Amino acid sequence: MGQVITNLLTNAAKYSPPDSLIKFDLSRENNEIIIKVEDQGIGIPEREQSQIFDAFHRATNVGTIQGTGLGLAITKHAVEIHDGRIAVQSLQEQGTTFTVVIPDRQSIGLELKELK
């Protein structure tokens, strides 16, 4: 999960103006861990949001910002390995929020022990 968080925070910084606010939120709710990374960057065009997790896909508005188009594909795969899910909300020129939800295995384990 460290790679997931690193990729999301790195992207938020890379695609946002200098000195802009990047929010990171970590919470637990209903036996799930929720990670949110929100930026005020260039955003992802709506028509491309369904492809953003495809390997080698880069949004058309990235301009000269360097990248391979692999970071979000790797991030999604890592989240799915943990039985989680990832979602994106974005508006061009307003920013992007990525939300990762994974099972809190420790809480689930504690609940199972309590049932026995």
Protein Blocks (a to p, Z undefined) as FASTA:
>chain_A
ZZmmmmmmmmmmmmpcehiacddddddeehiacdddddfbebpafklmmmmmpghiacfk
lomagcehlmmmmmmmmmmmnopacdddddehkbccdddddddfklmmmmmmmmZZ
